[in-house]
Amino acid sequence: MSATANYFWTKKQDDGTIRIGLSDAGVDDLGKINFADVPATGTKLTTDGPFVSVEAEKAVSDLPSPLTGVISQINPALSEGPEALNSGNLTDRWFVDVK
């Protein structure tokens, strides 16, 4: 298991996809997110393979994927910037849905 595995939470959605979000542990370790480079819809992810690059207050990191699947949706709030990833509300801090 990678050292960054606890940076994410996952939750099955009503449509059967799995949502991947930034956990409290990820926020604590990274600090405020200033930039996030999220792969495009249709990108295939593999467990521990490349997932998202973030520039944050405490670190610049390439974070590995916590699961295998294909990105079906990107958090629309991220098109405006990374502010959603800095939310105090865990459910707002999501990157993508994967099928």
C-alpha positions in Angstrom: 0.0 0.0 0.0 1.3 3.4 -0.9 2.1 6.0 1.8 -0.6 8.3 0.2 -3.4 5.7 0.2 -5.0 7.5 3.2 -5.1 10.7 1.2 -8.4 9.6 -0.4 -11.9 8.6 0.5 -14.1 6.5 -1.9 -17.9 6.2 -2.0 -20.2 4.2 -4.2 -22.7 6.5 -5.9 -26.3 5.7 -6.8 -25.3 5.1 -10.5 -22.7 2.5 -9.5 -19.7 4.7 -10.0 -17.1 5.2 -7.3 -16.3 8.8 -6.2 -12.7 9.5 -5.2 -12.2 12.5 -2.8 -9.5 14.1 -0.7 -9.6 12.8 2.9 -9.0 14.8 6.1 -5.5 13.1 6.3 -4.7 14.3 2.8 -5.7 17.9 3.7 -3.6 17.7 6.9 -0.5 16.4 5.1 -0.8 18.6 1.9 -2.2 21.8 3.3 -4.1 24.2 1.1 -4.4 23.0 -2.5 -3.3 25.7 -4.9 -3.5 23.7 -8.1 -4.8 20.2 -9.2 -4.2 18.5 -12.5 -7.0 16.0 -12.9 -7.0 13.5 -15.8 -9.7 13.9 -18.5 -13.0 12.0 -18.6 -12.4 8.6 -20.2 -8.9 8.2 -18.7 -8.2 4.7 -17.4 -6.8 4.5 -13.9 -5.0 1.6 -12.3 -4.4 1.1 -8.6 -1.2 2.9 -7.6 -0.8 4.3 -11.1 -0.7 8.0 -11.9 -3.8 9.9 -10.8 -3.6 13.5 -9.9 -0.9 16.1 -9.5 -1.3 18.7 -6.8 0.5 21.8 -5.8 -0.2 22.5 -2.2 0.9 24.7 0.7 3.1 21.9 2.2 4.0 19.8 -0.9 4.0 19.3 -4.6 2.9 15.7 -5.2 1.9 13.3 -7.9 -0.7 11.1 -6.1 -1.4 7.5 -7.2 -4.9 6.2 -7.9 -6.6 4.4 -5.0 -8.5 2.1 -7.5 -8.8 0.8 -11.1 -11.4 2.1 -13.5 -12.3 4.7 -16.1 -13.0 8.3 -15.2 -16.7 9.0 -16.0 -17.0 12.4 -14.4 -14.8 15.2 -13.0 -16.0 17.4 -10.2 -17.3 20.4 -12.2 -16.3 22.8 -9.4 -12.6 22.0 -10.3 -13.0 23.8 -13.6 -13.1 27.0 -11.7 -10.0 26.1 -9.6 -9.0 24.0 -6.6 -11.2 25.7 -4.0 -13.6 22.8 -3.6 -10.6 20.7 -2.5 -10.0 23.1 0.4 -13.6 22.9 1.6 -14.3 22.0 5.2 -17.0 19.7 3.9 -15.6 16.3 3.1 -18.3 15.6 0.4 -17.3 18.7 -1.5 -13.6 17.6 -1.7 -14.0 15.1 -4.6 -11.9 14.7 -7.8 -13.7 12.2 -10.0 -16.2 9.5 -10.4 -14.9 6.2 -11.8 -16.7 3.3 -13.4 
